[in-house]
Amino acid sequence: MLRYFTSAAEALGLMLALVLLLSVNVPLVQWLSLAIFLAAIFVLISGRPVPRIQSRAKGFVMASVAGICLIACATISQDQRDEGLAILRSADPDAYLTELERVDETRWLAELEALRPERYEAEMQRRELAEQAERERECTDRTLGEAYVMIQNDVRQHLTDSFWGLSNGGFLVHRSHHGAKMNKKSGTSKDAADKLVRGIKR
């Protein structure tokens, strides 16, 4: 029983210490909380103790405390960022828009429309032109692909018709180099046409 009270007291003391540090250095608390959280998760998964976290039960408690502190750090950081952006908006709108574009594009577009309408119009036109160019490129690629397939089919059909005209009872007729002797080689003209088309593709 004493062990449980000791663990609870340590967890409470850790939380109080981290909360006090939040008012001094938020990034430091964030890194400390992350380290404690990872150590506690390690104990929970593996069951192996680490300094000050000797059991899974204590690991669960420490992970919960560290998780709460991480959430608090994220909230405070966001509030500080918003406060700094608000001050920058009043002091230097252009620098404010530059910083906002880096962190939140949707909000940046809304603020750009409010603070710099001419830049907003130019940006929207640029995006529209880029989207149109992308659609035209996709259409061109699709058209070229369809044209290639049509040409391939036409060549295949032409070669098939040509070889059928030279066929003799299902055999392909080949003349010798001297033009006098006739040789026959088994195989359909369709197979020969397919081979020629594959050779063209390569």
C-alpha positions, 0 to 999 in steps of 0.5 A: 500500500505504501508503494502505491502512495509513494508512486502517486506522490511522485506522479503528483510532484512531477506534474506540479514541477512540470506545470511550474516550468511551463510558465518559464520554458515551454520547450523544455517542458515539452522535451522533458514530458516527451522523454518521460512519456517514451520511458513510461511507454517502454516500461508498459510494453516491455515490462522492464523497469527504468529509473523511477519507473519500476512497474507497469502500473507506475508507467501508466501513471507517468505516461498519463502525466506526461501526456497531459503535459504534452497537450498543455505544451501544445496548447500554450505554444499555439496560443503564443504563436497566435498572439505573436501573429496578432502583434505582427499583423498590426506592426508589419502586415507583409511580414505577417502574411509571409509567416502565416503562409508558412504555417497555415495556407487556408488562413493565409488566403483569407488574410491576404484577401483582407489585407492585400486584395490585389495580391489575392487576385493575382494569386488566385489567377496564378492558381487558376492558370496552373490548374488549367495547365495541369488539366491540359497536360493530362488531356494531352497525355491521355490523347497521346496514349489513345493515339498510340494505341490506335496506331498500334492497332492499325499497324497490327491490322495492316501487317496481318492483312499483308501476311494473309495475302502471302500465306499458303494453306496456313504456312508462310512462304519465304523466297530464298536469296536467289529467288528460285527456291521456295521454302515453307515455314510453319506458323500463322501470319497473325503470329508473324505480325504480332512479332513484328509489332513487338519489334517495332515497340522495342 
